[in-house]
């Protein structure tokens, strides 16, 4: 599946595997929604990815409402959510 302009939500994007996944999807031209616990590390991961179409939120997805709001927000980029990478601990 070509990834250019696909809308991708990545949880756990502020560390480890999540930062690498973020980088790869950004390089492929995906539009990214990033979620992670550590705001500073999340901002650094977003900056390193260099994606033009990117939204990042430092939060824990601990309730059903938080998950719904996050998915709806990322899908609000102008289409449907195409890929979810759940790397959260």
N, C-alpha and C positions, 0 to 999 in steps of 0.2 A: 504494500500500500504506500503510495507516495505520501510524504508527510507535509509537504509545503502547504501552508494555510490550514492545516488540520488543527482543531482546537484540542489541546492536551492539558489535563489536570495532573499535576505531580504532587503527591503528599510526601512528606519527609524530605523535601527539597533542600533543607538547610544543612544537610550533612551527609558524608559518606557516599553511598551509592546514589542517593538522590541528586547530589550535585553533578555527578558524572552523567546521569540520565538527563538532567536538565540541559547540560551542555550539548549532548548528542541531538536531542530533539530541537534545540535552538539552531544548531548547525544545519539541520534538515529543513529549516524554514517553518517549523510548527509555531502556532500561536499558543503561548504558555500561560497557565494559571498555576502558581506555585504556592504551596502551603508548607509551613515548618514552624517549629516551636521557638527557635532562636532568631529573633529579628535581625540582628547584626549579621549572622551567618547567612540568613536568607537573602538579605540585600546584597551581600558579597557574591553569593551564587548567581543571583539574577544579573548582577553587573558582569560577572565573568562569562555568562552565557551570551550576552550581547544581543539578545533578541529584541527586535523592535516592538513586537506585539507581546507584551508580557505584563502580568499582574501578579503581585506577591502579597501574601497575607501571613502574618505571624500569629498563629492561633493553634489551639488543640481542637481536633475534631472529635469531641467527646460526647456530643449529643446528636440525636437525629436531626434536630433543627439546624445545628451548625453545618452538618453535612449537606442538607438540602439547600441552605443558603449559599454555601460555597459552590456547589455544582451549578445552581441557577446563575450565580454571578459569572462563573467562567463560561458557561453556555451563552451568556448574554453578549459575548463578543460578536455575535451576529450569525449564529448558526447553532448546530447541535454539538454536544460534547462528543468528540470522536474517540478519544483514548483517555483512560484513567490508569495512572501508574501509582499504586498504593505502596509506598515504601515507608510509611509511618510505622513507628515502633508500637 
